[in-house]
């Protein structure tokens, strides 16, 4: 487990405030966690079972396409 204290100002603070108003999360912590998950989804920083399954399906599709 990792503990982090963040000081957010300007655009970053506004993003978190608006995300809470939009109902994406109830707390600032939830919004930051969602942001981290979004980063991982975008850049595959840590492989997840979902990303591994998608990679395997792509490999199978390529093999089927190659005959």
Number of C-alpha atoms within 10 A of each C-alpha: 2 3 4 5 5 6 7 11 9 7 9 10 13 12 14 21 14 11 17 16 11 10 10 13 16 12 14 14 11 15 19 14 13 14 13 13 15 12 13 15 15 9 10 13 11 11 11 12 9 10 14 12 11 12 12 12 12 12 12 12 12 11 10 9 8 7 6
